[in-house]
């Protein structure tokens, strides 16, 4: 306690102070000290900031152990990683927060060496805690840092398995508050409102005006949804429009989190002569929910791409839905490049020569006179590169039917072997139209659109 700097007063001390006086003085001193303590500034009570927020990870062991399970408040679920070092799990708090405590509730597969890191942008990280002697169990860590993103970065596993957390809890002040979805200000609008106010789209000076929409269901703000075309890179907050010039075989890329994020996808198009030709595509992989709406001056107005219901699901749920919908051979597609992409089967080693599923299509193809590898059938390559009808028929499992029935969508994917990867995207697409393999446009089943006098194109980007 600080001492008084005023003049000192001298007075004659009492020779025999009574006990009550002494007790009174002591009580006064104690009361003064207590008063000074209660008047000291106190930090606001910390809140649980992480529960229900968007969580991502470097990998997941299986669809049943997603990143979201570590922030769902349920100790009966868990996140688990691949069986290698390093691995990480991060949570997006929605906005910058002061971080004071992190609680790790480990499953038996814990980290002996790990760091707790914070970041304002999800790219540049600051370490606020580090240990090389992790004990597992429930670890309550006092930290002092700030950031929108918080992650556990594991560098050494305690077991041959991966890293596994029942719960990853971040306490502090600030952040998005409660469990309201962070980022873009709430859930996606539905129905016609999904596409926003189209009356404000400016007229194009080049070929067509493109407007990019943030439909990440609150996971990212406009400042963290990016588009890239022909050397231009902008966030939606900075520039939501592209006055697209004439081009051939162009691609427009989309990213969430940062302009170099691995959470990315693209559309492709050719624009010229007053005509827009383009599509969303799942030929290589599914990376982000994407949908397009093309409007022309003659009243043509068409939507293609992923359904609105897919935009509204969490990313982990999309992965889980895919795994539940496809046969066992295709479930690996959710793991090979998780959590960034669900890849096409022809890109997975298991369906390539020498892989566990290398002969998936072989016997069926031979029964209709085609001698090609499973990988080439999925990719319409080799001898099928010049035979789109046969490639489509094999992928849809209608090659054994009369030609008159091979174009009937009611017959598609009714038996195995078939391209169940493509089937899933058709089942979750606007009007069931998707580009699930290179010749999926046979019989008009793809998400390809083409029209003259095009006025504007909207592209909805999800997460």
Residue pairs with C-beta under 8 A, 6 or more apart in sequence:
1 33
1 36
14 21
43 100
43 173
44 173
46 100
46 101
46 171
46 172
46 173
47 171
47 172
47 173
47 175
47 177
48 169
48 170
48 171
49 93
49 97
49 99
49 170
49 171
49 172
49 174
49 175
49 176
50 71
50 91
50 93
50 150
50 168
50 169
50 170
51 71
51 72
51 73
51 169
51 179
52 71
52 72
52 73
52 179
53 71
53 91
53 92
53 93
53 94
53 176
53 179
53 182
54 68
54 91
54 92
54 181
54 182
54 183
54 219
54 314
54 315
54 463
55 67
55 68
55 70
55 71
55 79
55 89
55 90
55 91
55 92
55 168
56 67
56 89
56 90
56 92
56 263
56 315
56 339
57 66
57 67
57 79
57 81
57 87
57 88
57 89
57 90
57 339
58 81
58 82
58 86
58 87
58 88
58 89
58 339
59 81
59 82
59 87
59 162
59 335
59 338
59 339
60 66
60 67
60 79
60 80
60 81
60 82
60 319
60 335
60 338
60 339
61 80
61 81
61 82
61 83
61 162
61 164
61 335
62 80
62 335
63 319
63 320
63 322
63 323
63 324
63 331
63 334
63 335
64 320
65 77
65 78
65 79
65 80
65 164
66 79
66 316
66 319
66 320
66 339
67 79
67 89
67 316
67 339
68 79
68 314
68 316
69 77
69 78
69 79
69 316
70 78
70 79
70 89
70 91
70 165
70 166
70 167
70 168
71 91
71 167
71 168
71 169
73 167
75 105
75 166
75 167
76 166
77 166
78 107
78 164
78 165
78 166
79 89
79 164
79 165
79 168
80 107
80 109
80 161
80 162
80 163
80 164
81 87
81 89
81 154
81 162
81 163
81 164
82 162
83 157
83 160
83 161
83 162
84 162
85 154
85 155
85 156
85 157
86 153
86 154
86 155
87 154
87 162
87 163
88 151
88 152
88 153
88 154
89 151
89 152
89 163
89 165
89 168
90 122
90 149
90 150
90 151
90 152
91 149
91 150
91 151
91 168
91 170
92 122
92 148
92 149
92 182
92 183
92 219
93 147
93 148
93 149
93 150
93 170
93 174
93 175
93 176
93 182
94 148
94 175
94 176
94 177
94 180
94 181
94 182
94 183
95 148
95 174
95 175
95 176
95 182
96 120
96 146
96 147
96 148
96 174
96 175
97 146
97 147
97 148
97 170
97 172
97 173
97 174
97 175
98 145
98 146
98 172
98 173
98 174
99 118
99 128
99 143
99 144
99 145
99 146
99 147
99 150
99 170
99 171
99 172
100 142
100 143
100 144
100 171
100 172
100 173
101 140
101 141
101 142
101 143
101 170
101 171
101 172
102 116
102 129
102 140
102 141
102 143
102 150
102 152
102 168
102 169
102 170
102 171
103 138
103 139
103 140
103 141
103 167
103 168
103 169
103 171
104 138
104 139
104 141
104 152
104 165
104 167
104 168
104 169
105 138
105 165
105 166
105 167
105 168
105 169
106 136
106 137
106 138
106 139
106 164
106 165
106 166
107 164
107 165
107 166
108 136
108 159
108 161
108 164
109 157
109 158
109 159
109 161
109 162
109 163
109 164
110 134
110 135
110 136
110 137
110 157
110 158
110 159
110 163
110 164
111 134
111 152
111 154
111 155
111 156
111 157
111 158
111 163
112 132
112 133
112 134
112 156
112 157
112 158
113 131
113 132
113 133
113 134
113 154
113 155
113 156
114 130
114 131
114 134
114 152
114 153
114 154
114 155
114 156
114 163
115 127
115 129
115 130
115 131
115 152
115 153
115 155
116 127
116 128
116 129
116 130
116 141
116 143
116 150
116 151
116 152
116 153
117 125
117 126
117 127
117 128
117 150
117 151
117 153
118 125
118 126
118 128
118 145
118 146
118 147
118 149
118 150
118 151
119 125
119 126
119 147
119 148
119 149
119 150
119 151
120 146
120 147
120 148
120 149
121 148
121 149
121 258
122 148
122 149
122 224
122 257
122 258
122 261
123 257
123 258
123 260
125 151
125 153
126 145
126 147
128 143
128 144
128 145
129 141
129 143
132 156
134 158
136 158
146 174
148 175
150 170
152 163
152 165
152 168
154 163
157 163
175 182
176 182
176 183
180 186
180 218
181 187
181 217
181 218
181 219
182 218
182 219
183 216
183 218
183 219
183 220
183 221
183 224
184 214
184 216
184 217
184 218
184 219
184 220
184 221
184 222
184 225
185 218
185 221
186 218
187 217
187 218
187 312
188 194
188 215
188 217
188 218
188 308
188 311
188 312
188 462
189 196
190 308
190 312
194 215
194 308
194 311
194 460
195 213
195 293
195 303
195 458
195 460
196 211
196 213
196 458
198 295
198 456
198 458
201 209
201 211
201 241
201 456
201 458
202 209
202 241
203 209
203 455
204 243
204 244
204 455
204 456
205 243
206 243
206 244
206 245
206 246
207 244
207 245
207 246
207 271
207 272
207 274
207 276
207 454
208 244
208 271
208 276
208 454
208 455
208 456
208 457
209 241
209 242
209 243
209 244
209 455
209 456
209 457
210 241
210 242
210 243
210 244
210 252
210 456
210 457
210 458
210 459
211 240
211 241
211 456
211 457
211 458
211 459
212 225
212 227
212 236
212 240
212 241
212 242
212 254
212 458
212 459
212 461
213 236
213 240
213 458
213 459
213 460
213 461
214 220
214 221
214 222
214 225
214 236
214 461
215 289
215 291
215 311
215 460
215 461
215 462
216 225
216 256
216 461
216 462
216 463
217 311
217 312
217 314
217 462
217 463
219 256
219 315
219 463
220 256
220 257
220 463
221 237
222 235
222 236
222 237
222 240
223 235
223 236
223 237
223 238
224 235
224 256
224 257
224 258
225 235
225 236
225 254
225 255
225 256
225 461
226 233
226 234
226 235
226 236
226 254
226 255
226 256
226 258
226 259
226 261
227 233
227 234
227 236
227 242
227 252
227 253
227 254
227 255
227 459
227 461
228 252
228 253
228 254
228 255
228 259
229 242
229 244
229 250
229 251
229 252
229 253
230 247
230 250
232 242
233 259
235 259
242 252
244 271
244 457
245 271
246 271
246 272
246 273
247 269
247 270
247 271
247 272
248 270
248 272
249 268
249 270
250 268
250 269
250 270
250 271
251 266
251 267
251 268
251 269
252 266
252 267
252 269
252 459
253 264
253 265
253 266
254 264
254 265
254 266
254 288
254 290
254 459
254 461
255 261
255 263
255 264
256 263
256 264
256 288
256 461
256 463
257 263
262 340
263 287
263 288
263 340
263 463
264 287
264 288
264 340
265 286
265 287
265 288
265 290
265 461
266 281
267 278
267 279
267 280
267 281
267 290
267 292
267 459
268 278
268 279
268 281
269 276
269 277
269 278
269 279
270 277
270 278
271 277
271 278
271 454
273 452
274 452
274 453
274 454
275 450
275 451
275 452
275 454
276 294
276 449
276 450
276 451
276 454
276 457
277 448
277 449
277 450
278 292
278 294
278 448
278 449
278 450
278 457
279 292
279 304
279 435
279 446
279 447
279 448
279 449
280 290
280 291
280 292
280 304
280 305
280 306
280 434
280 435
280 447
281 435
281 447
282 344
282 421
282 422
282 425
282 434
282 435
282 436
283 344
283 435
283 436
283 437
283 438
283 440
284 343
284 344
284 347
285 337
285 341
285 342
285 343
285 344
285 347
286 341
286 342
286 425
287 340
287 341
288 461
288 462
288 463
289 305
289 306
289 310
289 311
289 318
289 460
289 461
289 462
289 463
290 305
290 306
290 459
290 460
290 461
290 462
291 303
291 304
291 305
291 306
291 307
291 308
291 311
291 430
291 459
291 460
292 303
292 304
292 305
292 447
292 449
292 457
292 458
292 459
292 460
293 301
293 302
293 303
293 457
293 458
293 460
294 300
294 301
294 302
294 449
294 451
294 454
294 456
294 457
295 301
295 454
295 455
295 456
295 457
295 458
296 451
296 452
296 453
296 454
296 455
297 453
297 454
297 455
298 453
300 451
300 453
302 449
302 451
303 430
304 429
304 430
304 431
304 433
304 447
304 448
304 449
305 429
305 430
305 447
305 460
306 425
306 428
306 429
306 430
306 462
307 428
307 429
307 430
309 428
310 318
310 428
310 462
311 460
311 462
313 321
315 339
315 463
316 339
318 342
319 334
319 338
319 339
319 342
321 428
322 333
322 334
322 342
322 424
323 331
323 334
325 420
325 424
325 427
326 333
326 420
326 421
326 423
326 424
327 416
327 420
329 350
329 351
329 356
329 357
329 360
330 345
330 420
330 421
332 348
332 350
333 342
333 343
333 344
333 345
333 348
333 421
334 342
336 343
336 347
336 348
336 349
337 343
342 421
344 378
344 379
344 421
344 436
344 437
345 351
345 357
345 378
345 419
345 421
346 352
346 374
346 375
346 376
346 378
346 379
348 355
349 355
350 356
350 357
350 358
351 357
351 358
351 360
351 374
351 375
351 378
352 358
352 373
352 374
352 375
353 373
353 375
357 374
358 373
358 374
358 375
359 374
360 374
360 417
361 372
361 374
361 377
361 378
361 394
361 417
362 373
362 374
364 394
364 397
364 399
364 400
364 417
365 371
365 372
365 377
365 394
365 399
367 400
368 390
368 393
368 394
368 399
368 400
370 377
370 383
370 384
370 390
370 394
370 399
371 383
372 382
372 383
372 384
373 382
375 381
376 382
376 383
376 384
377 384
377 391
377 394
377 395
378 395
378 419
378 437
379 437
379 438
380 388
380 391
380 395
380 437
380 438
380 439
384 390
384 391
384 394
388 439
388 442
389 406
389 439
389 442
390 399
391 437
391 438
391 439
391 442
392 406
392 437
392 439
392 440
392 442
392 443
392 445
393 399
393 401
393 406
395 418
395 419
395 422
395 436
395 437
395 439
395 440
396 406
396 411
396 412
396 413
396 418
396 419
396 422
397 412
397 413
397 414
397 415
397 416
397 417
397 418
398 405
398 406
398 408
398 411
398 412
399 406
401 411
405 411
406 443
407 442
407 443
409 432
409 443
409 445
412 418
412 423
412 426
412 445
413 419
413 420
413 423
419 436
419 437
421 436
422 434
422 436
422 437
422 440
423 436
425 434
425 435
425 436
426 432
426 433
426 434
426 436
426 445
429 447
430 447
432 445
433 444
433 445
433 446
433 447
434 440
434 445
434 446
434 447
435 441
435 446
435 447
435 448
440 446
441 448
